[in-house]
Amino acid sequence: MRLTKHIAFRLTMGLFLSFGFNPYGNAVVKPRLSSIFVRVNDEEREVRRGETLTILQGDQLTLLFAKLENSPRGPEIINLVGFRRNDIKTRVGDDRDVLIDTAELRKKWSVGGKGREYRIEAKTGSALHGSVMLSVVQPVLNSIVLSINGQAREIKPDERLEILASDQIQVQTIHTNDLRIDREARVQFQESPLNGPTKTTELQLWFRSVKFASIPILVKSAVK
C-alpha cells in the first residue's frame, strides 16, 4: 500500500506521541511528572508539571522531591538547569537538598540566555519525566525617600545626591518592583577615602545577596 507523505507523517507523529515523545524537544517517558516540591526561603511549595514558579533573584531555593503519575517511586534526578553544585554526590545532575542561591544561577543556561527563566527537570537516567519552569524576577529600584535634616526627598535611580558632612540622613521608604523587596531591602553606605574637602559615598541597596541599586552621594565639608 502506498502512503502519501502527509499520511505517513501523521502516522509517524502518532507513534511518537503514543510513546510520549515530543518530536520538537526531549523524549518524555512514562510515568510522567506530576509535581515537584521545593522550599523557597522557609516556605514549602508544590509546582505541578507545566506550571511556573516565580521567585525573586536572591531568594534561596531547595529542591525537595518529586512525584510521578501513578507511581510509588519518584525520579532519580531533579535538576535545575543553570545551577552547578560543588559538593560530591552520587548522581550527576541531581540538585536535591542543596541550598541554592538564585543570584548565582548561570545566565547562559537560562531559557533564551536572558537569565529570567530556568527549567527544573525530573529524570531517571537520561529519560525525562517532565519539567516545571522557574521564573526569576530581578529587583528594580523605582525610587527611595530619604530624610535629610528632617526634610523628605525622593531620589530616582539615575540621580546623584549632594549633602554636607553635617547633614543628618535617614532612609524612610524604598519603592521597587515588588512589595517584599520594599520591606526586606537593606541599605549600606560605602564610603570612599577622604579626598580634599569632598568625598563620595555610595548608598547601596541589597535584597539578600543581590545588590540591585546604588546612588552616589557627594559629601561636602561643612563651611566654617
N, C-alpha and C positions, 0 to 999 in steps of 0.2 A: 504494500500500500504506500502510495506516495503522499507525503505531507508537505503542505506549503510551509515556507519559512515562518509565517505568522503563527500557524497552528503548532509547529514544532517548538517555537519559542514559548508559547503558552503552556505546553506540556512540560517543558523543562523548568519553567518557573514554578509550576505546580509541584513537581518533585522536590525542588529546592525548599519550598515553603513547608511541605509536609514533613521534612526532616528538620525544620526550624532553622533554615539557612537564609540569611539575608544577602542576596547577590550584590548589594551595594555597600556591604560592610563586613563585619566579622561574623563567623558562624555562631549562632546561638543554639546551645544544646538544651535538651530537656533533662531533668526538671528545670524550668525557668525560675529566674529570681522572683521572689515575692517582695521582700523588704530588706533593707539594710538599716541596722540600728547603730546610731552614733551618739556621742556625747559632745555637745558644744559648750565649752566652758564647764559649767556644773549642771547643765540640763540635758537629759537624755531625750532623743527624738527618733521616730521611725520614719524612714523615707522609702516609699513604695517604688517599684520598678517604673521607670519613665518619669518620676517626679523630680523636681529640682529643690535642693536645699540651699537657701540663701543665708549667707553669713557676712560678717564684716571682716575686712582684712585686718589681721591681728588677733582675731578670735582663735582660741585653742580648740582643736578638733581631735577626737579619738574615735577610731572605727572599732566598734564593739563586736558585732556578729551579724550574720545574715541568715535569712530563712528562704528555702526554696519551696516552690509549689508542690504540694502532695508528696513531700519527702521529709522523713525524720532527720535527715542529715543536712548539714549546711555545706557550703562550698569550702574548698581547701584554702582559697586565697581571696582576700579582699584588698584590692589595690587602688590607691589614689594616684592616678596618673599625673605626674608632675612633682611628686614627693619622693625623696630618696632617704631612707633611714640608714643610719650609720652603724647601728649595732649588728652583731652577728645573729642570724636567725636561721631556722631550719628550712623555711620555704622562701625562695627568692620571689620578691614582689609582694609578699604578704605584709600589710601595714597595720594589722590589728594590734590594739592595746599599746599603741605608741602615741605619746602626746605630740601633736602636730601643730607647730606654729604656722598659721596660714600666711604670715608675712614672708615665709621662706619658701613658698611654692615656686617652682620653676616656670617662668612665664612661657618659655618656648614650648613646653609640653601642654599648655592650655589649648582649649578649642580655638582655633584661629590664631593662636600665638599672641593674644591680646591680654592675657592674664586675668580674664574675667570669669571664665567657665572652665571647669575641670571635670573629668569623668572619674567616677568611682565604680570599679568593675568587680564583679563576683565571678571567680573562675575555679575550675578544677583542672589542674594541669594547665594546658593551653586552651582548654574549652571554655567559652564564655557562656555563663548562665544569664547574664543581663547586667544592666548598669543603671546608675542614677547620676544626675548632674549636680555639681557643686558650683553655685554662683557666688563669687567673692566680690563684695562691694567695697570700693576704695573710699576711705574717709576723705571728705572735701570740706574745707572751711568756707563758709559764706561770709561771716563777719565775727568780730569779737568786740565786746563792750568793756572798756576799761574805765576805771575811776581814777582821774588824775587830780589830786588835791581836792577830792570830793565832787568833781565835775565829771559827768559821764561823757564818754567819747567813743563813737563807733568806728572801728578800723576795719577796712576791707583787706583781703589778702595781698593786693598789689600796692598797698600804701606803706610809707615809711613814717615812723613816729619820731618827733624831736621833743626832748624834755630837758629840764635842768636836773643836775645831780641832786638838788634839794627837794625835787618833786616827790610826792608820795603817790605810788601807782599800785592799783589793785585790779584784779580781774573780776568782773561782775558776771557776765554771761558769755557763753560760747554758742554760736549758731553754725551748725553743719548740715550735712545731708541726711543725718539720722539722729533721732532723739536720744538714743542710747550713747552715741558719741558725745552729744551735748552734756550728758550727765557724767560720763566717765572719763572724759578727756582730762589730761593733766598738763600743767604748764611748767616749763623750765626756762630759766633765764641763763643764757650762755654769754658770759662777759669776755670781751677781748682785752688784751693788756692795755694799760693806760698809755695814751699817745698824745702828749701835749694837753691842751685844755679840753679836748673832747675824747670820748671813747664810744665804741659801738657795742651794744648789747643785742643779742638775738633772742626774741621771745619765741620759744619753740612750743608747739602743740603736739602732744602724743596721745595716741589711742593704743594702749597696751604696748607692744613693741614697735609700733609704726609711728614715725614722725611724719605727720601729714601736712604741716604748715609751719612757716617761720616768718616772723615780722621783724625787720631791722629797726632798732631803736638807737638814735643818735643822742648820746647823753653829754650835755654841755656843762662845764663847770659853772657854778653859781657866780654871778657878778658880785665882786666885793664892794 
